[in-house]
């Protein structure tokens, strides 16, 4: 399983990557913003994206919408991370096609569980 972690904060990327390393066989790739992530995704080889919502250059919700608009990427599972737990944001994420949504701060096991659930759904589809 190949996971792309997208976050402008190096410390948060490190935290997410550390949690994901608990999943056997995971390969982790990193991007500092949505624009860099989209370039990485277009070259292929990613099975799931974990992205922060609030980032400069291209934020997570814009990245999500662009992923859903591209034929080769539209079925890629995307989990959004955010410090905002407002109902409107959750609704926007779901309407935009987010596979799941996690509010920061979160327990590392929560992330692991949601990633494994998303990959199980992808495998069953």
Backbone atoms as SQL, in Angstrom:
CREATE TABLE atoms (id INTEGER PRIMARY KEY, chain TEXT, resi INTEGER, resn TEXT, atom TEXT, x REAL, y REAL, z REAL);
INSERT INTO atoms VALUES
  (1, 'A', 1, 'UNK', 'N', 0.841, -1.178, 0.000),
  (2, 'A', 1, 'UNK', 'CA', 0.000, 0.000, 0.000),
  (3, 'A', 1, 'UNK', 'C', 0.886, 1.240, 0.000),
  (4, 'A', 2, 'UNK', 'N', 0.619, 2.140, -0.935),
  (5, 'A', 2, 'UNK', 'CA', 1.382, 3.372, -1.071),
  (6, 'A', 2, 'UNK', 'C', 0.503, 4.559, -0.690),
  (7, 'A', 3, 'UNK', 'N', 0.964, 5.317, 0.318),
  (8, 'A', 3, 'UNK', 'CA', 0.189, 6.437, 0.856),
  (9, 'A', 3, 'UNK', 'C', 0.959, 7.732, 0.651),
  (10, 'A', 4, 'UNK', 'N', 0.267, 8.739, 0.130),
  (11, 'A', 4, 'UNK', 'CA', 0.837, 10.074, -0.014),
  (12, 'A', 4, 'UNK', 'C', 0.321, 10.933, 1.135),
  (13, 'A', 5, 'UNK', 'N', 1.241, 11.464, 1.940),
  (14, 'A', 5, 'UNK', 'CA', 0.908, 12.340, 3.061),
  (15, 'A', 5, 'UNK', 'C', 1.182, 13.776, 2.620),
  (16, 'A', 6, 'UNK', 'N', 0.152, 14.624, 2.710),
  (17, 'A', 6, 'UNK', 'CA', 0.257, 16.003, 2.241),
  (18, 'A', 6, 'UNK', 'C', -0.011, 16.956, 3.396),
  (19, 'A', 7, 'UNK', 'N', 0.997, 17.722, 3.768),
  (20, 'A', 7, 'UNK', 'CA', 0.848, 18.709, 4.841),
  (21, 'A', 7, 'UNK', 'C', 1.991, 19.703, 4.733),
  (22, 'A', 8, 'UNK', 'N', 1.693, 20.977, 4.932),
  (23, 'A', 8, 'UNK', 'CA', 2.730, 21.995, 4.848),
  (24, 'A', 8, 'UNK', 'C', 3.620, 22.024, 6.090),
  (25, 'A', 9, 'UNK', 'N', 3.162, 21.442, 7.184),
  (26, 'A', 9, 'UNK', 'CA', 3.949, 21.422, 8.416),
  (27, 'A', 9, 'UNK', 'C', 4.725, 20.111, 8.518),
  (28, 'A', 10, 'UNK', 'N', 6.039, 20.230, 8.523),
  (29, 'A', 10, 'UNK', 'CA', 6.912, 19.060, 8.595),
  (30, 'A', 10, 'UNK', 'C', 6.621, 18.219, 9.833),
  (31, 'A', 11, 'UNK', 'N', 6.349, 18.865, 10.963),
  (32, 'A', 11, 'UNK', 'CA', 6.077, 18.123, 12.208),
  (33, 'A', 11, 'UNK', 'C', 4.805, 17.286, 12.096),
  (34, 'A', 12, 'UNK', 'N', 3.793, 17.816, 11.440),
  (35, 'A', 12, 'UNK', 'CA', 2.546, 17.061, 11.275),
  (36, 'A', 12, 'UNK', 'C', 2.746, 15.918, 10.288),
  (37, 'A', 13, 'UNK', 'N', 3.496, 16.153, 9.214),
  (38, 'A', 13, 'UNK', 'CA', 3.799, 15.058, 8.288),
  (39, 'A', 13, 'UNK', 'C', 4.538, 13.941, 9.009),
  (40, 'A', 14, 'UNK', 'N', 5.480, 14.314, 9.869),
  (41, 'A', 14, 'UNK', 'CA', 6.238, 13.314, 10.623),
  (42, 'A', 14, 'UNK', 'C', 5.326, 12.520, 11.544),
  (43, 'A', 15, 'UNK', 'N', 4.368, 13.174, 12.184),
  (44, 'A', 15, 'UNK', 'CA', 3.421, 12.503, 13.068),
  (45, 'A', 15, 'UNK', 'C', 2.542, 11.527, 12.283),
  (46, 'A', 16, 'UNK', 'N', 2.031, 11.973, 11.155),
  (47, 'A', 16, 'UNK', 'CA', 1.172, 11.128, 10.322),
  (48, 'A', 16, 'UNK', 'C', 1.976, 9.936, 9.795),
  (49, 'A', 17, 'UNK', 'N', 3.178, 10.197, 9.315),
  (50, 'A', 17, 'UNK', 'CA', 4.022, 9.117, 8.788),
  (51, 'A', 17, 'UNK', 'C', 4.349, 8.090, 9.863),
  (52, 'A', 18, 'UNK', 'N', 4.627, 8.550, 11.070),
  (53, 'A', 18, 'UNK', 'CA', 4.926, 7.631, 12.176),
  (54, 'A', 18, 'UNK', 'C', 3.735, 6.727, 12.458),
  (55, 'A', 19, 'UNK', 'N', 2.540, 7.292, 12.442),
  (56, 'A', 19, 'UNK', 'CA', 1.328, 6.483, 12.671),
  (57, 'A', 19, 'UNK', 'C', 1.150, 5.463, 11.545),
  (58, 'A', 20, 'UNK', 'N', 1.362, 5.893, 10.311),
  (59, 'A', 20, 'UNK', 'CA', 1.163, 5.003, 9.161),
  (60, 'A', 20, 'UNK', 'C', 2.171, 3.858, 9.125),
  (61, 'A', 21, 'UNK', 'N', 3.350, 4.078, 9.689),
  (62, 'A', 21, 'UNK', 'CA', 4.366, 3.011, 9.707),
  (63, 'A', 21, 'UNK', 'C', 3.929, 1.819, 10.553),
  (64, 'A', 22, 'UNK', 'N', 2.870, 1.976, 11.331),
  (65, 'A', 22, 'UNK', 'CA', 2.317, 0.869, 12.125),
  (66, 'A', 22, 'UNK', 'C', 1.568, -0.126, 11.237),
  (67, 'A', 23, 'UNK', 'N', 1.273, 0.270, 10.021),
  (68, 'A', 23, 'UNK', 'CA', 0.558, -0.600, 9.092),
  (69, 'A', 23, 'UNK', 'C', 1.600, -1.417, 8.319),
  (70, 'A', 24, 'UNK', 'N', 1.552, -2.734, 8.419),
  (71, 'A', 24, 'UNK', 'CA', 2.542, -3.561, 7.716),
  (72, 'A', 24, 'UNK', 'C', 2.508, -3.326, 6.202),
  (73, 'A', 25, 'UNK', 'N', 3.686, -3.189, 5.609),
  (74, 'A', 25, 'UNK', 'CA', 3.798, -3.079, 4.166),
  (75, 'A', 25, 'UNK', 'C', 3.510, -1.716, 3.575),
  (76, 'A', 26, 'UNK', 'N', 3.278, -0.708, 4.399),
  (77, 'A', 26, 'UNK', 'CA', 2.960, 0.613, 3.865),
  (78, 'A', 26, 'UNK', 'C', 4.228, 1.294, 3.343),
  (79, 'A', 27, 'UNK', 'N', 4.081, 1.970, 2.203),
  (80, 'A', 27, 'UNK', 'CA', 5.136, 2.814, 1.647),
  (81, 'A', 27, 'UNK', 'C', 4.607, 4.233, 1.702),
  (82, 'A', 28, 'UNK', 'N', 5.398, 5.137, 2.248),
  (83, 'A', 28, 'UNK', 'CA', 4.929, 6.499, 2.486),
  (84, 'A', 28, 'UNK', 'C', 5.686, 7.482, 1.592),
  (85, 'A', 29, 'UNK', 'N', 4.924, 8.351, 0.966),
  (86, 'A', 29, 'UNK', 'CA', 5.467, 9.440, 0.164),
  (87, 'A', 29, 'UNK', 'C', 4.954, 10.738, 0.776),
  (88, 'A', 30, 'UNK', 'N', 5.672, 11.833, 0.570),
  (89, 'A', 30, 'UNK', 'CA', 5.288, 13.095, 1.195),
  (90, 'A', 30, 'UNK', 'C', 5.237, 14.232, 0.183),
  (91, 'A', 31, 'UNK', 'N', 4.351, 15.195, 0.457),
  (92, 'A', 31, 'UNK', 'CA', 4.260, 16.429, -0.324),
  (93, 'A', 31, 'UNK', 'C', 3.935, 17.563, 0.644),
  (94, 'A', 32, 'UNK', 'N', 4.474, 18.754, 0.366),
  (95, 'A', 32, 'UNK', 'CA', 4.306, 19.896, 1.263),
  (96, 'A', 32, 'UNK', 'C', 3.061, 20.733, 0.975),
  (97, 'A', 33, 'UNK', 'N', 2.404, 20.495, -0.160),
  (98, 'A', 33, 'UNK', 'CA', 1.178, 21.226, -0.484),
  (99, 'A', 33, 'UNK', 'C', 0.407, 20.472, -1.567),
  (100, 'A', 34, 'UNK', 'N', -0.797, 20.933, -1.833),
  (101, 'A', 34, 'UNK', 'CA', -1.647, 20.261, -2.795),
  (102, 'A', 34, 'UNK', 'C', -1.116, 20.286, -4.215),
  (103, 'A', 35, 'UNK', 'N', -0.419, 21.344, -4.593),
  (104, 'A', 35, 'UNK', 'CA', 0.128, 21.418, -5.952),
  (105, 'A', 35, 'UNK', 'C', 1.200, 20.350, -6.158),
  (106, 'A', 36, 'UNK', 'N', 2.098, 20.223, -5.197),
  (107, 'A', 36, 'UNK', 'CA', 3.138, 19.192, -5.266),
  (108, 'A', 36, 'UNK', 'C', 2.501, 17.805, -5.239),
  (109, 'A', 37, 'UNK', 'N', 1.474, 17.640, -4.404),
  (110, 'A', 37, 'UNK', 'CA', 0.783, 16.353, -4.303),
  (111, 'A', 37, 'UNK', 'C', 0.168, 15.957, -5.643),
  (112, 'A', 38, 'UNK', 'N', -0.475, 16.891, -6.314),
  (113, 'A', 38, 'UNK', 'CA', -1.122, 16.590, -7.591),
  (114, 'A', 38, 'UNK', 'C', -0.098, 16.148, -8.636),
  (115, 'A', 39, 'UNK', 'N', 1.056, 16.783, -8.641),
  (116, 'A', 39, 'UNK', 'CA', 2.127, 16.361, -9.560),
  (117, 'A', 39, 'UNK', 'C', 2.546, 14.922, -9.257),
  (118, 'A', 40, 'UNK', 'N', 2.709, 14.611, -7.976),
  (119, 'A', 40, 'UNK', 'CA', 3.076, 13.250, -7.574),
  (120, 'A', 40, 'UNK', 'C', 1.994, 12.246, -7.976),
  (121, 'A', 41, 'UNK', 'N', 0.735, 12.615, -7.769),
  (122, 'A', 41, 'UNK', 'CA', -0.369, 11.709, -8.074),
  (123, 'A', 41, 'UNK', 'C', -0.477, 11.431, -9.574),
  (124, 'A', 42, 'UNK', 'N', -0.229, 12.425, -10.368),
  (125, 'A', 42, 'UNK', 'CA', -0.339, 12.250, -11.818),
  (126, 'A', 42, 'UNK', 'C', 0.725, 11.306, -12.364),
  (127, 'A', 43, 'UNK', 'N', 1.811, 11.140, -11.637),
  (128, 'A', 43, 'UNK', 'CA', 2.838, 10.194, -12.084),
  (129, 'A', 43, 'UNK', 'C', 2.486, 8.761, -11.675),
  (130, 'A', 44, 'UNK', 'N', 1.419, 8.590, -10.895),
  (131, 'A', 44, 'UNK', 'CA', 0.899, 7.270, -10.558),
  (132, 'A', 44, 'UNK', 'C', 1.571, 6.619, -9.369),
  (133, 'A', 45, 'UNK', 'N', 1.050, 5.460, -9.007),
  (134, 'A', 45, 'UNK', 'CA', 1.660, 4.662, -7.964),
  (135, 'A', 45, 'UNK', 'C', 1.219, 4.947, -6.549),
  (136, 'A', 46, 'UNK', 'N', 0.156, 5.734, -6.350),
  (137, 'A', 46, 'UNK', 'CA', -0.334, 6.024, -5.000),
  (138, 'A', 46, 'UNK', 'C', -1.695, 5.353, -4.825),
  (139, 'A', 47, 'UNK', 'N', -1.895, 4.717, -3.665),
  (140, 'A', 47, 'UNK', 'CA', -3.143, 4.011, -3.381),
  (141, 'A', 47, 'UNK', 'C', -4.113, 4.803, -2.511),
  (142, 'A', 48, 'UNK', 'N', -3.589, 5.792, -1.761),
  (143, 'A', 48, 'UNK', 'CA', -4.424, 6.551, -0.834),
  (144, 'A', 48, 'UNK', 'C', -3.714, 7.855, -0.499),
  (145, 'A', 49, 'UNK', 'N', -4.510, 8.913, -0.246),
  (146, 'A', 49, 'UNK', 'CA', -3.967, 10.220, 0.128),
  (147, 'A', 49, 'UNK', 'C', -4.485, 10.593, 1.514),
  (148, 'A', 50, 'UNK', 'N', -3.578, 11.061, 2.368),
  (149, 'A', 50, 'UNK', 'CA', -3.937, 11.670, 3.646),
  (150, 'A', 50, 'UNK', 'C', -3.473, 13.114, 3.539),
  (151, 'A', 51, 'UNK', 'N', -4.430, 14.058, 3.541),
  (152, 'A', 51, 'UNK', 'CA', -4.077, 15.452, 3.293),
  (153, 'A', 51, 'UNK', 'C', -4.639, 16.386, 4.350),
  (154, 'A', 52, 'UNK', 'N', -3.805, 17.346, 4.719),
  (155, 'A', 52, 'UNK', 'CA', -4.261, 18.451, 5.550),
  (156, 'A', 52, 'UNK', 'C', -5.223, 19.293, 4.713),
  (157, 'A', 53, 'UNK', 'N', -6.143, 19.983, 5.376),
  (158, 'A', 53, 'UNK', 'CA', -7.081, 20.855, 4.669),
  (159, 'A', 53, 'UNK', 'C', -6.435, 22.218, 4.409),
  (160, 'A', 54, 'UNK', 'N', -5.885, 22.830, 5.464),
  (161, 'A', 54, 'UNK', 'CA', -5.374, 24.197, 5.387),
  (162, 'A', 54, 'UNK', 'C', -3.886, 24.195, 5.036),
  (163, 'A', 55, 'UNK', 'N', -3.581, 24.572, 3.786),
  (164, 'A', 55, 'UNK', 'CA', -2.197, 24.665, 3.318),
  (165, 'A', 55, 'UNK', 'C', -2.088, 25.817, 2.336),
  (166, 'A', 56, 'UNK', 'N', -0.902, 26.418, 2.248),
  (167, 'A', 56, 'UNK', 'CA', -0.703, 27.441, 1.210),
  (168, 'A', 56, 'UNK', 'C', -0.560, 26.774, -0.161),
  (169, 'A', 57, 'UNK', 'N', -0.510, 27.552, -1.180),
  (170, 'A', 57, 'UNK', 'CA', -0.371, 27.150, -2.578),
  (171, 'A', 57, 'UNK', 'C', -1.648, 26.475, -3.077),
  (172, 'A', 58, 'UNK', 'N', -1.969, 25.296, -2.547),
  (173, 'A', 58, 'UNK', 'CA', -3.218, 24.609, -2.902),
  (174, 'A', 58, 'UNK', 'C', -3.665, 23.842, -1.669),
  (175, 'A', 59, 'UNK', 'N', -4.836, 24.177, -1.158),
  (176, 'A', 59, 'UNK', 'CA', -5.308, 23.528, 0.074),
  (177, 'A', 59, 'UNK', 'C', -5.889, 22.143, -0.204),
  (178, 'A', 60, 'UNK', 'N', -6.187, 21.444, 0.873),
  (179, 'A', 60, 'UNK', 'CA', -6.640, 20.057, 0.767),
  (180, 'A', 60, 'UNK', 'C', -7.976, 19.884, 0.076),
  (181, 'A', 61, 'UNK', 'N', -8.909, 20.801, 0.286),
  (182, 'A', 61, 'UNK', 'CA', -10.229, 20.653, -0.340),
  (183, 'A', 61, 'UNK', 'C', -10.118, 20.897, -1.850),
  (184, 'A', 62, 'UNK', 'N', -9.260, 21.826, -2.251),
  (185, 'A', 62, 'UNK', 'CA', -9.030, 22.061, -3.681),
  (186, 'A', 62, 'UNK', 'C', -8.352, 20.842, -4.305),
  (187, 'A', 63, 'UNK', 'N', -7.372, 20.295, -3.595),
  (188, 'A', 63, 'UNK', 'CA', -6.716, 19.073, -4.062),
  (189, 'A', 63, 'UNK', 'C', -7.738, 17.953, -4.233),
  (190, 'A', 64, 'UNK', 'N', -8.598, 17.770, -3.248),
  (191, 'A', 64, 'UNK', 'CA', -9.629, 16.735, -3.302),
  (192, 'A', 64, 'UNK', 'C', -10.527, 16.919, -4.525),
  (193, 'A', 65, 'UNK', 'N', -10.981, 18.126, -4.756),
  (194, 'A', 65, 'UNK', 'CA', -11.861, 18.400, -5.897),
  (195, 'A', 65, 'UNK', 'C', -11.156, 18.112, -7.224),
  (196, 'A', 66, 'UNK', 'N', -9.871, 18.443, -7.302),
  (197, 'A', 66, 'UNK', 'CA', -9.125, 18.176, -8.531),
  (198, 'A', 66, 'UNK', 'C', -8.891, 16.679, -8.724),
  (199, 'A', 67, 'UNK', 'N', -8.667, 15.961, -7.635),
  (200, 'A', 67, 'UNK', 'CA', -8.534, 14.499, -7.715),
  (201, 'A', 67, 'UNK', 'C', -9.827, 13.896, -8.251),
  (202, 'A', 68, 'UNK', 'N', -10.948, 14.323, -7.722),
  (203, 'A', 68, 'UNK', 'CA', -12.252, 13.780, -8.140),
  (204, 'A', 68, 'UNK', 'C', -12.587, 14.149, -9.585),
  (205, 'A', 69, 'UNK', 'N', -11.994, 15.225, -10.095),
  (206, 'A', 69, 'UNK', 'CA', -12.272, 15.668, -11.464),
  (207, 'A', 69, 'UNK', 'C', -11.423, 14.951, -12.512),
  (208, 'A', 70, 'UNK', 'N', -10.363, 14.266, -12.084),
  (209, 'A', 70, 'UNK', 'CA', -9.481, 13.579, -13.035),
  (210, 'A', 70, 'UNK', 'C', -9.866, 12.110, -13.156),
  (211, 'A', 71, 'UNK', 'N', -10.081, 11.674, -14.371),
  (212, 'A', 71, 'UNK', 'CA', -10.538, 10.305, -14.633),
  (213, 'A', 71, 'UNK', 'C', -9.614, 9.247, -14.026),
  (214, 'A', 72, 'UNK', 'N', -8.309, 9.460, -14.092),
  (215, 'A', 72, 'UNK', 'CA', -7.368, 8.445, -13.601),
  (216, 'A', 72, 'UNK', 'C', -7.225, 8.460, -12.083),
  (217, 'A', 73, 'UNK', 'N', -7.715, 9.505, -11.429),
  (218, 'A', 73, 'UNK', 'CA', -7.558, 9.633, -9.971),
  (219, 'A', 73, 'UNK', 'C', -8.873, 9.608, -9.196),
  (220, 'A', 74, 'UNK', 'N', -9.991, 9.728, -9.894),
  (221, 'A', 74, 'UNK', 'CA', -11.270, 9.991, -9.223),
  (222, 'A', 74, 'UNK', 'C', -11.677, 8.963, -8.173),
  (223, 'A', 75, 'UNK', 'N', -11.192, 7.742, -8.254),
  (224, 'A', 75, 'UNK', 'CA', -11.562, 6.719, -7.268),
  (225, 'A', 75, 'UNK', 'C', -10.531, 6.552, -6.151),
  (226, 'A', 76, 'UNK', 'N', -9.520, 7.400, -6.144),
  (227, 'A', 76, 'UNK', 'CA', -8.475, 7.332, -5.135),
  (228, 'A', 76, 'UNK', 'C', -9.028, 7.730, -3.766),
  (229, 'A', 77, 'UNK', 'N', -8.873, 6.892, -2.739),
  (230, 'A', 77, 'UNK', 'CA', -9.334, 7.278, -1.398),
  (231, 'A', 77, 'UNK', 'C', -8.547, 8.482, -0.879),
  (232, 'A', 78, 'UNK', 'N', -9.270, 9.457, -0.314),
  (233, 'A', 78, 'UNK', 'CA', -8.657, 10.667, 0.238),
  (234, 'A', 78, 'UNK', 'C', -9.228, 10.902, 1.633),
  (235, 'A', 79, 'UNK', 'N', -8.328, 10.982, 2.605),
  (236, 'A', 79, 'UNK', 'CA', -8.705, 11.296, 3.988),
  (237, 'A', 79, 'UNK', 'C', -8.203, 12.696, 4.290),
  (238, 'A', 80, 'UNK', 'N', -9.106, 13.591, 4.696),
  (239, 'A', 80, 'UNK', 'CA', -8.733, 14.961, 5.017),
  (240, 'A', 80, 'UNK', 'C', -8.512, 15.111, 6.516),
  (241, 'A', 81, 'UNK', 'N', -7.477, 15.864, 6.864),
  (242, 'A', 81, 'UNK', 'CA', -7.173, 16.201, 8.248),
  (243, 'A', 81, 'UNK', 'C', -7.377, 17.699, 8.421),
  (244, 'A', 82, 'UNK', 'N', -7.966, 18.102, 9.536),
  (245, 'A', 82, 'UNK', 'CA', -8.139, 19.531, 9.775),
  (246, 'A', 82, 'UNK', 'C', -8.229, 19.830, 11.258),
  (247, 'A', 83, 'UNK', 'N', -7.875, 21.056, 11.604),
  (248, 'A', 83, 'UNK', 'CA', -8.019, 21.540, 12.970),
  (249, 'A', 83, 'UNK', 'C', -9.421, 22.070, 13.221),
  (250, 'A', 84, 'UNK', 'N', -10.205, 22.160, 12.166),
  (251, 'A', 84, 'UNK', 'CA', -11.582, 22.673, 12.263),
  (252, 'A', 84, 'UNK', 'C', -12.573, 21.518, 12.268),
  (253, 'A', 85, 'UNK', 'N', -13.436, 21.500, 13.261),
  (254, 'A', 85, 'UNK', 'CA', -14.445, 20.451, 13.316),
  (255, 'A', 85, 'UNK', 'C', -15.841, 20.980, 13.049),
  (256, 'A', 86, 'UNK', 'N', -15.920, 22.120, 12.361),
  (257, 'A', 86, 'UNK', 'CA', -17.227, 22.734, 12.094),
  (258, 'A', 86, 'UNK', 'C', -18.057, 21.857, 11.171),
  (259, 'A', 87, 'UNK', 'N', -19.337, 21.815, 11.448),
  (260, 'A', 87, 'UNK', 'CA', -20.264, 21.002, 10.663),
  (261, 'A', 87, 'UNK', 'C', -20.194, 21.332, 9.174),
  (262, 'A', 88, 'UNK', 'N', -20.081, 22.626, 8.848),
  (263, 'A', 88, 'UNK', 'CA', -20.051, 23.041, 7.442),
  (264, 'A', 88, 'UNK', 'C', -18.840, 22.437, 6.718),
  (265, 'A', 89, 'UNK', 'N', -17.718, 22.368, 7.427),
  (266, 'A', 89, 'UNK', 'CA', -16.519, 21.799, 6.815),
  (267, 'A', 89, 'UNK', 'C', -16.684, 20.309, 6.557),
  (268, 'A', 90, 'UNK', 'N', -17.259, 19.617, 7.517),
  (269, 'A', 90, 'UNK', 'CA', -17.482, 18.173, 7.347),
  (270, 'A', 90, 'UNK', 'C', -18.399, 17.941, 6.151),
  (271, 'A', 91, 'UNK', 'N', -19.464, 18.721, 6.063),
  (272, 'A', 91, 'UNK', 'CA', -20.407, 18.594, 4.947),
  (273, 'A', 91, 'UNK', 'C', -19.708, 18.894, 3.624),
  (274, 'A', 92, 'UNK', 'N', -18.887, 19.952, 3.583),
  (275, 'A', 92, 'UNK', 'CA', -18.172, 20.284, 2.347),
  (276, 'A', 92, 'UNK', 'C', -17.221, 19.157, 1.942),
  (277, 'A', 93, 'UNK', 'N', -16.522, 18.591, 2.917),
  (278, 'A', 93, 'UNK', 'CA', -15.589, 17.495, 2.629),
  (279, 'A', 93, 'UNK', 'C', -16.326, 16.300, 2.036),
  (280, 'A', 94, 'UNK', 'N', -17.442, 15.937, 2.628),
  (281, 'A', 94, 'UNK', 'CA', -18.213, 14.784, 2.155),
  (282, 'A', 94, 'UNK', 'C', -18.792, 15.072, 0.766),
  (283, 'A', 95, 'UNK', 'N', -19.354, 16.253, 0.577),
  (284, 'A', 95, 'UNK', 'CA', -19.913, 16.612, -0.735),
  (285, 'A', 95, 'UNK', 'C', -18.835, 16.649, -1.811),
  (286, 'A', 96, 'UNK', 'N', -17.620, 16.985, -1.423),
  (287, 'A', 96, 'UNK', 'CA', -16.516, 17.062, -2.385),
  (288, 'A', 96, 'UNK', 'C', -15.906, 15.701, -2.671),
  (289, 'A', 97, 'UNK', 'N', -16.343, 14.672, -1.937),
  (290, 'A', 97, 'UNK', 'CA', -15.890, 13.319, -2.223),
  (291, 'A', 97, 'UNK', 'C', -14.836, 12.759, -1.290),
  (292, 'A', 98, 'UNK', 'N', -14.654, 13.367, -0.107),
  (293, 'A', 98, 'UNK', 'CA', -13.683, 12.825, 0.851),
  (294, 'A', 98, 'UNK', 'C', -14.110, 11.419, 1.262),
  (295, 'A', 99, 'UNK', 'N', -13.140, 10.531, 1.346),
  (296, 'A', 99, 'UNK', 'CA', -13.395, 9.173, 1.809),
  (297, 'A', 99, 'UNK', 'C', -13.645, 9.183, 3.302),
  (298, 'A', 100, 'UNK', 'N', -12.897, 10.032, 4.010),
  (299, 'A', 100, 'UNK', 'CA', -13.052, 10.169, 5.459),
  (300, 'A', 100, 'UNK', 'C', -12.480, 11.507, 5.873),
  (301, 'A', 101, 'UNK', 'N', -12.648, 11.835, 7.157),
  (302, 'A', 101, 'UNK', 'CA', -12.336, 13.143, 7.697),
  (303, 'A', 101, 'UNK', 'C', -11.877, 12.950, 9.129),
  (304, 'A', 102, 'UNK', 'N', -10.756, 13.577, 9.509),
  (305, 'A', 102, 'UNK', 'CA', -10.242, 13.461, 10.872),
  (306, 'A', 102, 'UNK', 'C', -9.950, 14.861, 11.398),
  (307, 'A', 103, 'UNK', 'N', -10.447, 15.149, 12.600),
  (308, 'A', 103, 'UNK', 'CA', -10.200, 16.442, 13.238),
  (309, 'A', 103, 'UNK', 'C', -8.973, 16.332, 14.129),
  (310, 'A', 104, 'UNK', 'N', -8.047, 17.301, 13.983),
  (311, 'A', 104, 'UNK', 'CA', -6.850, 17.370, 14.821),
  (312, 'A', 104, 'UNK', 'C', -7.228, 18.012, 16.153),
  (313, 'A', 105, 'UNK', 'N', -6.585, 17.642, 17.223),
  (314, 'A', 105, 'UNK', 'CA', -5.627, 16.546, 17.349),
  (315, 'A', 105, 'UNK', 'C', -6.348, 15.202, 17.304),
  (316, 'A', 106, 'UNK', 'N', -5.645, 14.171, 16.887),
  (317, 'A', 106, 'UNK', 'CA', -6.248, 12.845, 16.784),
  (318, 'A', 106, 'UNK', 'C', -5.279, 11.818, 17.340),
  (319, 'A', 107, 'UNK', 'N', -5.825, 10.687, 17.731),
  (320, 'A', 107, 'UNK', 'CA', -4.995, 9.577, 18.197),
  (321, 'A', 107, 'UNK', 'C', -4.425, 8.876, 16.971),
  (322, 'A', 108, 'UNK', 'N', -3.144, 8.520, 16.987),
  (323, 'A', 108, 'UNK', 'CA', -2.558, 7.824, 15.837),
  (324, 'A', 108, 'UNK', 'C', -3.360, 6.595, 15.417),
  (325, 'A', 109, 'UNK', 'N', -3.932, 5.879, 16.366),
  (326, 'A', 109, 'UNK', 'CA', -4.703, 4.685, 16.031),
  (327, 'A', 109, 'UNK', 'C', -5.951, 5.031, 15.219),
  (328, 'A', 110, 'UNK', 'N', -6.516, 6.216, 15.460),
  (329, 'A', 110, 'UNK', 'CA', -7.674, 6.660, 14.678),
  (330, 'A', 110, 'UNK', 'C', -7.306, 6.761, 13.205),
  (331, 'A', 111, 'UNK', 'N', -6.150, 7.343, 12.930),
  (332, 'A', 111, 'UNK', 'CA', -5.681, 7.458, 11.548),
  (333, 'A', 111, 'UNK', 'C', -5.445, 6.084, 10.941),
  (334, 'A', 112, 'UNK', 'N', -4.760, 5.216, 11.665),
  (335, 'A', 112, 'UNK', 'CA', -4.490, 3.857, 11.180),
  (336, 'A', 112, 'UNK', 'C', -5.795, 3.140, 10.851),
  (337, 'A', 113, 'UNK', 'N', -6.770, 3.228, 11.751),
  (338, 'A', 113, 'UNK', 'CA', -8.062, 2.561, 11.543),
  (339, 'A', 113, 'UNK', 'C', -8.762, 3.087, 10.290),
  (340, 'A', 114, 'UNK', 'N', -8.766, 4.410, 10.111),
  (341, 'A', 114, 'UNK', 'CA', -9.460, 4.995, 8.958),
  (342, 'A', 114, 'UNK', 'C', -8.752, 4.658, 7.644),
  (343, 'A', 115, 'UNK', 'N', -7.423, 4.626, 7.660),
  (344, 'A', 115, 'UNK', 'CA', -6.679, 4.253, 6.458),
  (345, 'A', 115, 'UNK', 'C', -6.960, 2.796, 6.104),
  (346, 'A', 116, 'UNK', 'N', -6.920, 1.924, 7.094),
  (347, 'A', 116, 'UNK', 'CA', -7.180, 0.504, 6.824),
  (348, 'A', 116, 'UNK', 'C', -8.616, 0.288, 6.344),
  (349, 'A', 117, 'UNK', 'N', -9.555, 1.017, 6.908),
  (350, 'A', 117, 'UNK', 'CA', -10.956, 0.901, 6.476),
  (351, 'A', 117, 'UNK', 'C', -11.111, 1.377, 5.031),
  (352, 'A', 118, 'UNK', 'N', -10.462, 2.493, 4.696),
  (353, 'A', 118, 'UNK', 'CA', -10.541, 3.023, 3.326),
  (354, 'A', 118, 'UNK', 'C', -9.931, 2.047, 2.327),
  (355, 'A', 119, 'UNK', 'N', -8.826, 1.433, 2.690),
  (356, 'A', 119, 'UNK', 'CA', -8.179, 0.481, 1.781),
  (357, 'A', 119, 'UNK', 'C', -9.005, -0.790, 1.650),
  (358, 'A', 120, 'UNK', 'N', -9.672, -1.201, 2.711),
  (359, 'A', 120, 'UNK', 'CA', -10.557, -2.377, 2.624),
  (360, 'A', 120, 'UNK', 'C', -11.717, -2.111, 1.679),
  (361, 'A', 121, 'UNK', 'N', -12.303, -0.906, 1.786),
  (362, 'A', 121, 'UNK', 'CA', -13.409, -0.526, 0.890),
  (363, 'A', 121, 'UNK', 'C', -12.930, -0.489, -0.559),
  (364, 'A', 122, 'UNK', 'N', -11.716, 0.031, -0.780),
  (365, 'A', 122, 'UNK', 'CA', -11.171, 0.124, -2.150),
  (366, 'A', 122, 'UNK', 'C', -10.964, -1.269, -2.710),
  (367, 'A', 123, 'UNK', 'N', -10.437, -2.182, -1.888),
  (368, 'A', 123, 'UNK', 'CA', -10.185, -3.550, -2.348),
  (369, 'A', 123, 'UNK', 'C', -11.480, -4.285, -2.667),
  (370, 'A', 124, 'UNK', 'N', -12.548, -3.972, -1.919),
  (371, 'A', 124, 'UNK', 'CA', -13.832, -4.646, -2.123),
  (372, 'A', 124, 'UNK', 'C', -14.582, -4.098, -3.339),
  (373, 'A', 125, 'UNK', 'N', -14.213, -2.879, -3.763),
  (374, 'A', 125, 'UNK', 'CA', -14.947, -2.248, -4.885),
  (375, 'A', 125, 'UNK', 'C', -14.584, -2.849, -6.224);
